[in-house]
């Protein structure tokens, strides 16, 4: 009997490194991305023997920005995955995407590959907060990307949000939550900016340039309570 297996596939490229991001990611020329995809496909095929013992139930493409890949590159990866692994028919297959990086053609290609869930990194509906975070998109671009994903057939969409942004108020956070909830995504992931300076002491920070700016911790806790209030 085959054991269940969940796959995580990392795409470490993005248009621009965000101010708060500590993941292995960064911008790169197209030739580097092409070489990475070629190497990734080769590595997947090395697991042919081991894969015989498993059935894949979940695949998650994280980053970085996986939506920086073309539809053709994603197909190369999925061709290798299906050649090597048995993928369950109802497997949840998620791809992270940054607003403004998706096109109608690529979204349709992703769907054709089998991706059935998309996770958009919105973070805030306030363009000033997005700029402070170092995001490359605006709220308008997110709305356009979200609409394109729905039209491409995605019926399972997650939206990532960030609270405790320096300068953010409880009112602006509530506005972000209310706006996103009205869009009716299937899932919302709400995170708080944090950095522990001392064990047992948690503070909210944002990296901007070469310095850390501390946000108001009391407001951060009120924002977390608002998560529960708005989402229930």
N, C-alpha and C positions, 0 to 999 in steps of 0.2 A: 504494500500500500504506500502510495506516494505521500510525502509530507508537504504541508502547506509552506509556501515561501512568499515573502514580500520583498520586492525589489525597490531600491532607491538608486536613481541614476542622476549623477551630478553634472550639471552644465555650468562651468565656472566663469561664464562670460556675461558681461552686461555693457550697456552703453556708457555708464558712468558709475563710479563707486559712490554709494550714498554715505552721508555723514555719520550715520549710526551703525553701519553694517560691519560685522566682524566675521562674516562668512568668507570662505575661500572663493573670491570672485574679483573680477575687474575687467576693464575694457581690453580688447585685443584686436589686432588686424584680422581681416577675413581669412587670410591664409593660415593663421594660427588656429582659428575655429575649424577650418576644413581639416587640418591635420589632426586635431583633437577628435573629431567625429570618426575619422578613419581609424585612429588608434582605439577608440571606444568600441567600434564594431569588431575589431580584431580581438580585443580583450573578451568581449561577450562570447565570441565563438570558441574561446579557449575553455569555456565551462561546459562543453558538450557532454562529457562523461559524467561530471558531477550533477548536471541538470536532470539526468535520467531518474533521480530519486525524488524529484520535487514537482509540485504543481503550483504555478504562480497565481496568487489570489489578488494581489495588489501591486501596482507599479506607480511610483511617484517620481516625476522629473522635477528636481529642485535646482537652485542655483545660488547666485547668478540669476540669469534670465533665460530659461529654456526657450522662450518664444523668440529669442534672437536667431534660432535655427530656422532654416527654410523648410518648407514642406518636404522637399526632396531629401534633405538631410535626416529629417525625422523618419521618413520612410526607410532609409538605409538602416537606421537603428532598429526599427521594428521588424524589418526583414530578418535581421540577425537574431533578435529576441525570439521570434516565432520559429526560426530554424533550430534554435538551441533549447528553448524552454516550452513546456506545455503550459499555456496560459488559459486559465479558467474562463469559460464563456462569459460569465457575469463579473469578471474582474473589474474592480474600480481602478481606472488608469487616469492619474492626475498630472497636469502640467502647470507649473507656475508661469505666470505671464505678467509683464509690466504693461500698464496702460500706455497706449501710443506705440507699442512695438508689434502689434498684431495687424494683419491685413485679412480681408475677406478670403483671399485665395489660400493663405496659409492656414487659417482656421478651418476651412473646408478640408484641406489636406491633413491636418491634425486629426480631425474627426474620422477621415477615411482610414487613418492608421489604426484607429481604435481608441484614441484618447476620448474619454467620456466625462471628464471633470476638469474644469479650469479654475485656477486660483489666482485672482487678480490682487496685486499689491497696491491697493489704493492708498492706505495709511491715513488720509485725511481728506475732507471735502473742501478744506480751506486752502486756497492757492498759496497764501503767505506761509502757512505751516508746511506745505509741501516744499516750498523753496528753502525754508530753513533746514529741512531734513535732507536736502540735496537731491530730491526726486527730479526726474527728467520730464515728468508729465504734469498736466493741469487737470482739474476736475472735469473740464469739458472733454478732454481727451479720454479720460476714463469712461465717461458716459458713452462716447462713441465706440470705444472698445467693447464695453459691456453689451451694447446694442448689436454690434457685429457678431459677438459670440452667441447671443440668443438666435439671431437670424441664421447662423451657421449650424444650429441644431443642438447647442449645448444646453442641456436641461439640468445640469448640476454644476452650479457656480459658487465658489467661495470668494469672499472679499476679506482681505487682511486690513486691519486698522491698528493704529498706534496712538496710545494716550500718553499723558504726562510729557508732552512736547513743551519745552520752555516757552513761556508766553501764552500757552494754551489755557483757557479757562474751562470751568465745568460747563458753562453755557455753550461754548464752542464745541466741546466734546459731545454734549447732548445733541447739538445740531448735526454733527457728523453721524452719530448713531441713528437719529431719526431719519436723516436723508437716505442712508444706506438701507435701513429697514424698509422704507417705502419702495425701494427698488425690488424687494422680494427675492433676494438671493437664497439659495438653498442652505447656505452656511455662512456664518460670520466668525472670523478669528480676531479677537481683540487682545492686543499685547500692550505692555507698558515698558517704556524705556527705563532701564535700570543698570546700575553698576554698584557692586558691593565694594566699598573701600575697606571696611572692617568686618570681620566675621560677626554675623548677628545684627549688623546695621545695614539697612538697605536704603539707598538714596537714588534719586532719579536724575539721570544725566543725559546730555547730548554732546557728541563730539563735533565741534565746528572749528575748522582750521586746525590749529595745534593746541586748543584749550578745551577743557570741559566746562560746560555751563550747567549749573544745578537748577533743576526745576523744583517747584514747591511740593514737598512730600505730602502735606495735608491735602492738597488738591488732587494729588495722584490717587489717594485712597478714596476720595469722594467720586472720582471718575470711575474707579472699579465698581463702587456701589451702583453707579448709574448704569453700568453694563448690565447688571442683573435686573434693574428696574425696567430698562427699555426693552430688553430681550424676552422678558416673561410675558 
